[in-house]
Amino acid sequence: MARWAHLIVVFLALQATACCIDCPKPLAKCGVAVDTTSYATHVETERFIDDSLLSFATANCGWMGFAAISGRSQGTSCQRPALELVANEQENPNSSPRRADQVRRFKLGNVNPSAQWLRTCHDGSPGSDILGSLRALADTMQAGPKGLAGSQIVIYSDLMNNVEPLRLDQGDYSQAGARAAKVRDLRAANQLPVFRDKPTITVRGFNLLVGRDPSRAPQVKLMWLDIFAASGAGEVTFP
């Protein structure tokens, strides 16, 4: 009797596992920051987007917000609307999986063009205000839909913020104490982005700074890692 009971438990467990094989992956709220400054003049930056963004959105995102990086990122004229990447009730009233897939594929087709449009947009402001772009992106994502499976962010930039209050083109941030002091100053001035849901962050394009200024790149990376942590981010990668 005990043997049969054990077999029934195993059968039910396998059946439950099998049911989840076809379960759709929960989709996240996603954000994309695109550098429009001199970074965008490098020919590789177009490829960075084309090679990675659509696959990232397809695998992870149910909604996507955008922010441009310019010399005055908050309030820049370089704007793209957020994209809903799944079919809504009006678009798929009968909850058809086939229709849902058709609508999603169509909507995903707008992801790369939106990011490339931002990359080639120029508002005429000097410098690179990445920090301001991330504040704007955090606000956009906070205003986005609820109920998605966490948050993910991709930043297309070399991360060389060179406008106040974060001049990474000057000063020494190689020591932890200097970085901690800068984070305190940014927090006191309400300059840190406020990330919800501990978003994962992927930075694409940092290698351009490494190639251009290899001696400065390590401390710039460390400074950003401290800023991301203080802003509520989760795992940060630089593929």
Beta strands, then each sheet from edge to edge (+ up, - down):
strand 1: 28-35
strand 2: 61-69
strand 3: 83-84
strand 4: 151-156
strand 5: 162-163
strand 6: 166-167
strand 7: 200-204
strand 8: 236-237
sheet 1: 3+ 2- 1- 4- 7- 8-
sheet 2: 5+ 6-
end
